[in-house]
Amino acid sequence: MEIYEELKARGLIAQVTNEEEIRELVNAGKATFYIGFDPTADSLHVGHFMALCLMKRLQMAGNKPVVLIGGGTGYVGDPSGRTDMRSMMTPETIQHNCDCFKKQMERFIEFGPDKAIMVNNADWLLKLNYIDLLRDVGACFSVNNMLRAECYKQRMEKGLSFLEFNYMIMQSYDFYHLFKHYGCNMQFGGDDQWSNMLGGTELIRKKLGKDAYAMTITLLLNSEGKKMGKTQSGAVWLDPNKTSPFEFYQYWRNVADADVLKCIRMLTFLPLEEIDKMDKWEGSQLNTAKEILAFELTKLVHGEEEANKAQQTARALFSGSGNLDNMPSYTLSKDDLTDGKIAVNDILFKSGMTKSKGEGRRLIEQGGVSVNDKKVTSVVETVSADDFSDGSIIVKKGKKVFYKIILK
């Protein structure tokens, strides 16, 4: 099976333009394509991870990725999928986040001569003259058409700033610039980016003529990834200091039964023939599928050694085998105890499992906290030094977050 057909079989492609030409380019390994990543945080998250896996698949098939870091568009903020305007970041924060992205991306994409390249749109967007941009690019865009775009329509009732209104023009200009200077003939993105991406294709055609060779393909995985990349406790990050390998593993180990095979098909590099055999799995077999998913994705992001450790720790929790050495942990001192006791809510806050004692109180009241598999039923419940019989206790928050609390 060739790469384009494989992408379709894995459920990655939602919508395309010029499908036959795109199929021919991709299968022949002649696509130079880009995906953009705005530096809205100092770590990539699961939504980005899905796009990176796509880039890896296409690079393995001989195509050339262009990783676009949005150091320039980060000054504006993408309104897609937002109900309010993004917080304004300082230039220093944007640059720091760009640097963090680059380090993480190098785990997935092979950069170098005749391989993948990384560019930052700050290098051209920040140099644009406002009047020149209005005359040269603004004249190519219809405000009526822009207002019909889904990314703007959903914001019109609550208010769309003129700053954000420019985002489509900036993203379109990115494709135009990459086409002219890097021979980039294809762009990829989530289905929430469709209007912005079509804007880039149209800008190229209007500026360079109908024969300009620019394609658009939009993928279901990015928008799905934005949903999958969020949990009740926040984002699932690729940085191990923000989401530990064990927490990352647990996130995927706990996906819904209905989603596990879809995730395996979309995100892992297991052969489709092997995945197709899992389609008939049910009951306890789905737990095996979840282990496979969690292990494969943790291996991709954190390496095989960390994936093995996370799996061993998870099995120790749920089946009594393995060890708990690699579970996220927090160490209390005896000075943290009062009269030999400490409130469970204080443990949640001190360990960082909750951001405030109010959050911890709500979790406890909702039955979302347990200590050594025993549900905490009162917000004033405590544990004593005697409860640390082997030097530690296991505190569970919700279904996915476990911490080993050590007393020294």
CORUR-V325173 format. One record per run of one state. SS is the DSSP state (helix for helix, strand for strand, loop for the rest). FROM is the first residue (numbers start at 1). TO is the last residue. If there is no record, write none. Layout:
# CORUR-V325173
ss=SS from=FROM to=TO
ss=SS from=FROM to=TO
This chain:
# CORUR-V325173
ss=loop from=1 to=2
ss=helix from=3 to=9
ss=loop from=10 to=12
ss=strand from=13 to=16
ss=loop from=17 to=18
ss=helix from=19 to=27
ss=loop from=28 to=31
ss=strand from=32 to=37
ss=loop from=38 to=44
ss=strand from=45 to=45
ss=helix from=46 to=60
ss=loop from=61 to=63
ss=strand from=64 to=69
ss=loop from=70 to=72
ss=helix from=73 to=75
ss=loop from=76 to=90
ss=helix from=91 to=105
ss=loop from=106 to=110
ss=strand from=111 to=111
ss=loop from=112 to=115
ss=strand from=116 to=120
ss=loop from=121 to=121
ss=helix from=122 to=125
ss=loop from=126 to=129
ss=helix from=130 to=136
ss=loop from=137 to=137
ss=helix from=138 to=140
ss=loop from=141 to=142
ss=helix from=143 to=147
ss=loop from=148 to=149
ss=helix from=150 to=153
ss=loop from=154 to=161
ss=helix from=162 to=165
ss=loop from=166 to=166
ss=helix from=167 to=182
ss=loop from=183 to=185
ss=strand from=186 to=190
ss=helix from=191 to=208
ss=loop from=209 to=214
ss=strand from=215 to=219
ss=helix from=220 to=228
ss=loop from=229 to=229
ss=strand from=230 to=231
ss=loop from=232 to=233
ss=strand from=234 to=235
ss=loop from=236 to=236
ss=strand from=237 to=237
ss=loop from=238 to=244
ss=helix from=245 to=253
ss=loop from=254 to=256
ss=helix from=257 to=267
ss=loop from=268 to=271
ss=helix from=272 to=280
ss=loop from=281 to=283
ss=helix from=284 to=302
ss=loop from=303 to=303
ss=helix from=304 to=318
ss=loop from=319 to=328
ss=strand from=329 to=332
ss=loop from=333 to=333
ss=helix from=334 to=336
ss=loop from=337 to=337
ss=strand from=338 to=338
ss=loop from=339 to=340
ss=strand from=341 to=343
ss=helix from=344 to=351
ss=loop from=352 to=356
ss=helix from=357 to=365
ss=loop from=366 to=368
ss=strand from=369 to=371
ss=loop from=372 to=373
ss=strand from=374 to=375
ss=loop from=376 to=381
ss=strand from=382 to=384
ss=helix from=385 to=387
ss=loop from=388 to=391
ss=strand from=392 to=397
ss=loop from=398 to=400
ss=strand from=401 to=407
ss=loop from=408 to=408
